Amino acid sequence: MIRKFFRAGLAFCLGGLVLIGSQPALANVEAAGSPLVASTLRQWGAEFTRASGIRTSYVNSLEDVSTTELFVGIYDLAVVEFPVAEFRLSKLGLLQFPLFGFGVAVVANVPGLPSESLRFNGNVLAAIYMGQITHWDDPKIAALNPGINLPHLDIVPVAQSDGSITTLNFTRYLAAGSASWRQKVGIGSGLIWPLGDGEKDSVAAAQTLKATDGAIGFQPMMNLARFDLGATQLQNKQGDYVTITSDRVAQTFRAFVSHKRPDLIAPVNVPGSGLWPILAVVYGQMKQVPEDIPDAMETVQFLTWTLKNMPKPDASLGMVPVAYDIVAPTLNSIQGKKTYDGRAVKKGGGS
């Protein structure tokens, strides 16, 4: 009970309580973490509560991933954008598993040209963000886009200084395609951009992209529909230029999580035909030896039931939940885990 009251107070300190079920003080499944998936988890939690009687709550945390250490072990489930390194997982007694994947898109605002008709690779994008390519009709852009009448228009690179996984994986894509970027700028979620400070977050960047002729930038796929933005084609690991679609992102996510430990590798340039080159993954974390075994088991039940029974999120969001069979071995390894078959169990109704 003391831990419940402590959690409730901490929730408001971390950024506000987002209710998934009802009566948060009595919630049995208490989760905290990335706001990117809050709406999906809120929907899932409400359905799970109606089916099982087990209440759930979710704390929308700030982007600062250092808070991971604060709420892991206090909450039943942490949902993070940045996976914890293996040695820290072991030290903290955590289990980590992929929960959602989404695509990172490159957006261009060139009057008269649909973004979908434009092609880019990591090398050319890196040169743009380093100030080496400054006009849309530059020969290097023209070489990737034969037959397109490119205007002599200033390029306005829009960056983000938000500490997000979207920013980190975009810079990984640039580094993979450009030795110059790799050596002079590097990768990071809050790096110093060569051409100046970035926007404070993806929303501010999306608004700038929408309002600025000649702008180019990167966005999480869920913002494309929200702000009516068009995405360019990108070159993938196989050397093919592909468009971003929900199906392609889902295929890429499935290929990525097929690795034995996907959290130990970057979800950029995943090998495979037709795959999207920039993915971002949101991870779940639980304690292998939980302090509150009953609540931990109800958290396992929540994840099991929702991943098996809930419909997939709206395809336009570009966010894909992990298949249950991928995370089942990890969930089964939590100490004290009961065996559930995916059916919601009423509170007090046994397993």
C-alpha positions as CSV (number, residue, x, y, z in Angstrom):
1,M,0.0,0.0,0.0
2,I,2.9,2.4,0.8
3,R,4.4,1.7,-2.6
4,K,1.0,2.5,-4.2
5,F,0.9,6.0,-2.6
6,F,4.5,6.6,-3.5
7,R,3.8,5.8,-7.1
8,A,0.8,8.1,-7.2
9,G,2.9,11.0,-6.0
10,L,5.8,10.2,-8.3
11,A,3.4,10.1,-11.3
12,F,2.6,13.8,-11.0
13,C,6.3,14.7,-10.6
14,L,7.1,12.8,-13.8
15,G,4.7,14.6,-16.1
16,G,1.1,13.8,-15.2
17,L,-1.0,10.8,-14.8
18,V,-2.6,9.3,-17.9
19,L,-5.4,7.0,-16.9
20,I,-5.8,3.8,-18.7
21,G,-8.5,2.3,-16.6
22,S,-10.3,4.0,-13.7
23,Q,-9.5,4.8,-10.0
24,P,-5.7,5.2,-10.4
25,A,-5.0,4.9,-6.7
26,L,-6.3,1.3,-6.9
27,A,-4.6,0.4,-10.2
28,N,-3.0,-3.0,-10.2
29,V,-1.0,-2.7,-13.4
30,E,1.0,0.5,-13.2
31,A,3.2,1.5,-16.1
32,A,5.3,4.6,-16.9
33,G,7.3,5.8,-19.9
34,S,7.2,7.1,-23.5
35,P,4.4,9.4,-24.5
36,L,4.6,8.0,-28.0
37,V,2.5,5.0,-27.2
38,A,0.3,6.5,-24.5
39,S,-2.8,6.6,-26.6
40,T,-2.5,3.0,-27.7
41,L,-1.8,1.8,-24.2
42,R,-4.6,3.8,-22.8
43,Q,-7.0,2.2,-25.3
44,W,-5.6,-1.3,-24.6
45,G,-5.8,-0.7,-20.9
46,A,-9.5,0.3,-21.0
47,E,-10.4,-2.8,-23.0
48,F,-8.4,-5.0,-20.7
49,T,-10.1,-3.5,-17.6
50,R,-13.5,-4.1,-19.1
51,A,-12.6,-7.7,-19.8
52,S,-10.8,-8.6,-16.6
53,G,-11.7,-6.1,-13.9
54,I,-8.0,-5.4,-13.4
55,R,-7.3,-1.7,-13.3
56,T,-4.3,-0.1,-15.0
57,S,-2.6,3.3,-15.1
58,Y,0.1,4.9,-17.2
59,V,2.4,7.8,-16.4
60,N,3.5,10.0,-19.3
61,S,7.2,10.5,-18.6
62,L,9.4,13.2,-20.0
63,E,11.8,12.5,-22.9
64,D,14.8,12.3,-20.5
65,V,15.6,8.6,-20.5
66,S,17.5,8.9,-17.3
67,T,14.1,8.7,-15.6
68,T,14.1,5.0,-16.6
69,E,16.1,4.2,-13.5
70,L,13.6,6.1,-11.4
71,F,10.5,4.3,-12.3
72,V,11.8,0.8,-13.1
73,G,11.3,-1.2,-9.9
74,I,8.7,1.2,-8.7
75,Y,6.2,0.7,-11.4
76,D,5.3,-2.7,-12.8
77,L,6.2,-1.9,-16.4
78,A,8.5,0.7,-17.9
79,V,8.1,1.7,-21.6
80,V,11.2,3.4,-23.0
81,E,12.5,4.7,-26.3
82,F,16.1,3.9,-25.5
83,P,17.0,0.3,-24.6
84,V,19.2,-0.2,-21.6
85,A,22.6,-1.8,-22.2
86,E,23.0,-5.5,-21.3
87,F,25.4,-4.9,-18.4
88,R,23.0,-2.4,-16.9
89,L,20.0,-4.8,-17.4
90,S,21.9,-7.4,-15.4
91,K,22.9,-5.0,-12.7
92,L,19.4,-3.7,-12.3
93,G,17.7,-7.1,-12.6
94,L,15.7,-6.1,-15.6
95,L,14.2,-7.9,-18.5
96,Q,13.8,-5.9,-21.7
97,F,11.6,-6.7,-24.8
98,P,10.4,-4.8,-27.9
99,L,6.8,-3.6,-27.7
100,F,6.2,-1.3,-30.7
101,G,8.0,-0.2,-33.9
102,F,7.4,2.8,-36.1
103,G,9.1,4.3,-39.1
104,V,11.1,7.5,-39.3
105,A,10.4,9.4,-42.5
106,V,12.2,12.2,-44.4
107,V,9.8,15.0,-45.4
108,A,10.4,17.6,-48.1
109,N,8.5,20.7,-48.9
110,V,9.3,21.7,-52.5
111,P,6.5,23.6,-54.2
112,G,5.1,21.7,-57.2
113,L,6.9,18.5,-56.4
114,P,5.2,15.7,-54.4
115,S,7.6,14.4,-51.7
116,E,6.9,10.9,-52.8
117,S,8.6,11.5,-56.1
118,L,11.9,12.5,-54.6
119,R,14.7,10.1,-53.7
120,F,17.4,10.5,-51.1
121,N,20.2,8.4,-49.5
122,G,22.2,8.8,-46.4
123,N,25.2,10.4,-48.2
124,V,23.2,13.2,-49.8
125,L,21.1,13.9,-46.7
126,A,24.3,14.2,-44.7
127,A,25.8,16.7,-47.2
128,I,22.6,18.7,-46.9
129,Y,22.7,18.8,-43.1
130,M,26.4,19.7,-43.2
131,G,25.7,22.7,-45.5
132,Q,27.6,21.2,-48.4
133,I,24.4,21.0,-50.6
134,T,22.4,24.2,-50.4
135,H,20.0,24.2,-53.4
136,W,17.4,21.8,-54.6
137,D,18.9,21.6,-58.1
138,D,22.3,20.5,-56.9
139,P,23.9,17.9,-59.2
140,K,24.0,15.3,-56.4
141,I,20.3,15.6,-55.8
142,A,19.6,15.6,-59.5
143,A,21.6,12.4,-60.0
144,L,19.3,10.6,-57.6
145,N,16.2,12.1,-59.3
146,P,16.6,11.8,-63.1
147,G,13.8,13.3,-65.1
148,I,12.6,15.6,-62.3
149,N,12.6,19.3,-62.8
150,L,14.2,20.5,-59.6
151,P,14.0,24.2,-58.8
152,H,16.9,26.5,-57.9
153,L,15.5,26.9,-54.4
154,D,17.4,27.3,-51.2
155,I,17.3,24.1,-49.0
156,V,16.2,24.7,-45.4
157,P,17.3,21.7,-43.3
158,V,15.1,21.3,-40.3
159,A,16.7,19.4,-37.4
160,Q,15.5,18.5,-33.9
161,S,17.3,18.9,-30.6
162,D,14.8,16.8,-28.6
163,G,16.8,13.9,-27.3
164,S,14.4,11.5,-29.1
165,I,14.9,8.0,-30.6
166,T,13.7,9.5,-33.9
167,T,16.6,11.9,-33.9
168,L,19.1,9.3,-32.9
169,N,18.2,6.9,-35.6
170,F,18.1,9.5,-38.3
171,T,21.7,10.5,-37.4
172,R,22.5,6.8,-37.5
173,Y,21.2,6.6,-41.0
174,L,23.4,9.6,-42.0
175,A,26.4,8.1,-40.4
176,A,25.9,4.8,-42.2
177,G,25.8,6.7,-45.5
178,S,28.5,9.3,-45.0
179,A,32.0,8.8,-43.6
180,S,32.3,12.6,-43.4
181,W,29.2,12.8,-41.1
182,R,30.4,9.9,-39.1
183,Q,33.8,11.5,-38.5
184,K,32.9,15.1,-38.1
185,V,29.4,15.1,-36.5
186,G,28.6,11.6,-35.3
187,I,25.4,10.1,-34.0
188,G,23.2,11.1,-31.1
189,S,19.7,12.2,-29.9
190,G,20.9,15.6,-28.8
191,L,24.0,16.3,-30.9
192,I,25.2,19.7,-32.1
193,W,23.9,20.2,-35.6
194,P,26.4,21.7,-38.0
195,L,23.9,24.4,-39.2
196,G,22.6,25.4,-35.8
197,D,20.1,24.4,-33.2
198,G,17.3,22.1,-34.0
199,E,13.6,22.5,-33.2
200,K,12.5,21.6,-29.7
201,D,10.5,18.6,-30.7
202,S,9.0,16.8,-33.7
203,V,5.8,18.8,-33.5
204,A,7.7,22.1,-33.8
205,A,9.7,20.6,-36.6
206,A,6.6,19.4,-38.4
207,Q,5.1,22.9,-38.3
208,T,8.3,24.4,-39.7
209,L,8.4,21.9,-42.5
210,K,4.8,22.6,-43.4
211,A,5.2,26.3,-43.4
212,T,8.6,26.6,-45.1
213,D,9.2,26.3,-48.9
214,G,12.4,24.4,-49.6
215,A,12.4,22.7,-46.2
216,I,13.6,19.1,-45.5
217,G,13.5,17.2,-42.3
218,F,12.7,14.0,-40.5
219,Q,9.6,12.9,-38.7
220,P,8.1,9.9,-36.9
221,M,5.6,8.3,-39.2
222,M,2.6,9.1,-37.0
223,N,3.1,12.8,-37.7
224,L,2.7,12.5,-41.5
225,A,-1.0,12.1,-41.3
226,R,-1.4,14.5,-38.4
227,F,0.3,17.4,-40.2
228,D,-0.5,16.3,-43.8
229,L,3.2,15.9,-44.7
230,G,4.6,13.9,-47.6
231,A,7.5,11.6,-47.2
232,T,10.3,11.0,-49.7
233,Q,11.7,7.7,-50.9
234,L,14.9,6.5,-49.1
235,Q,17.6,4.1,-50.1
236,N,17.6,1.0,-48.0
237,K,20.3,-1.6,-47.1
238,Q,19.8,-3.4,-50.4
239,G,20.4,-0.2,-52.4
240,D,16.7,0.1,-53.4
241,Y,14.7,3.3,-53.1
242,V,11.5,2.6,-51.2
243,T,8.4,4.5,-50.0
244,I,7.3,4.4,-46.4
245,T,4.0,2.5,-45.9
246,S,2.5,0.9,-42.8
247,D,2.9,-2.5,-44.4
248,R,6.6,-1.9,-45.1
249,V,7.2,-0.6,-41.6
250,A,5.5,-3.7,-40.2
251,Q,7.6,-6.0,-42.4
252,T,10.7,-4.2,-41.2
253,F,9.8,-4.4,-37.6
254,R,9.1,-8.2,-37.9
255,A,12.5,-8.7,-39.5
256,F,14.2,-6.6,-36.8
257,V,12.6,-8.4,-33.8
258,S,13.5,-11.8,-35.3
259,H,17.0,-11.2,-34.0
260,K,17.7,-13.0,-30.7
261,R,18.5,-9.7,-28.9
262,P,17.2,-6.9,-31.0
263,D,17.8,-4.4,-28.2
264,L,21.5,-4.8,-28.7
265,I,21.5,-3.6,-32.3
266,A,20.3,-0.4,-34.0
267,P,17.1,-0.7,-36.1
268,V,18.6,1.2,-39.0
269,N,19.3,-0.4,-42.5
270,V,17.8,-3.7,-41.4
271,P,18.8,-6.2,-44.2
272,G,16.1,-7.6,-46.4
273,S,14.3,-6.9,-49.6
274,G,11.9,-4.0,-49.7
275,L,12.5,-3.0,-46.0
276,W,12.3,0.6,-44.7
277,P,15.8,1.9,-43.7
278,I,15.0,3.9,-40.5
279,L,13.0,2.3,-37.8
280,A,12.5,3.3,-34.2
281,V,11.5,0.8,-31.5
282,V,9.8,1.3,-28.1
283,Y,10.8,-1.3,-25.4
284,G,9.1,-2.7,-22.3
285,Q,11.0,-3.4,-19.2
286,M,10.1,-5.5,-16.1
287,K,11.9,-6.8,-13.1
288,Q,12.9,-10.4,-13.4
289,V,12.3,-10.8,-9.7
290,P,9.5,-8.3,-8.9
291,E,8.9,-6.9,-5.4
292,D,5.1,-7.2,-5.9
293,I,4.5,-10.6,-7.5
294,P,0.7,-10.3,-7.8
295,D,0.9,-7.0,-9.6
296,A,3.7,-8.2,-11.8
297,M,1.7,-11.3,-12.8
298,E,-1.3,-9.0,-13.6
299,T,1.1,-7.0,-15.8
300,V,2.1,-10.1,-17.6
301,Q,-1.6,-10.9,-18.0
302,F,-2.2,-7.4,-19.4
303,L,0.6,-7.8,-22.0
304,T,-0.4,-11.3,-22.9
305,W,-4.1,-10.5,-23.3
306,T,-3.6,-7.3,-25.3
307,L,-1.0,-8.5,-27.6
308,K,-3.2,-11.5,-28.5
309,N,-6.6,-9.9,-28.5
310,M,-6.4,-6.2,-29.3
311,P,-6.8,-5.0,-32.9
312,K,-3.7,-3.4,-34.3
313,P,-3.4,0.4,-34.1
314,D,-4.6,2.5,-37.0
315,A,-2.4,1.8,-40.0
316,S,-2.0,5.5,-40.6
317,L,-0.1,5.9,-37.4
318,G,2.7,3.6,-38.7
319,M,3.1,2.1,-35.3
320,V,3.3,-1.7,-35.1
321,P,2.9,-3.8,-31.9
322,V,5.2,-6.8,-31.4
323,A,3.8,-10.3,-32.0
324,Y,3.1,-12.1,-28.7
325,D,5.3,-15.1,-29.6
326,I,8.3,-12.8,-29.8
327,V,8.0,-11.6,-26.2
328,A,6.4,-14.7,-24.7
329,P,9.8,-16.3,-23.6
330,T,10.8,-13.1,-21.8
331,L,7.4,-12.8,-20.0
332,N,7.5,-16.5,-19.1
333,S,10.9,-16.0,-17.4
334,I,9.6,-13.5,-14.8
335,Q,9.8,-15.1,-11.4
336,G,6.4,-16.2,-10.1
337,K,4.7,-16.0,-13.5
338,K,1.5,-17.9,-13.8
339,T,0.5,-19.5,-17.1
340,Y,-2.1,-17.6,-19.0
341,D,-3.6,-18.6,-22.3
342,G,-4.5,-15.1,-23.4
343,R,-8.0,-15.0,-21.8
344,A,-8.7,-12.1,-19.4
345,V,-9.2,-13.4,-15.9
346,K,-11.6,-11.6,-13.6
347,K,-10.0,-10.3,-10.4
348,G,-10.0,-13.0,-7.8
349,G,-11.2,-15.5,-10.4
350,G,-8.0,-17.6,-10.5
351,S,-5.9,-18.4,-13.5
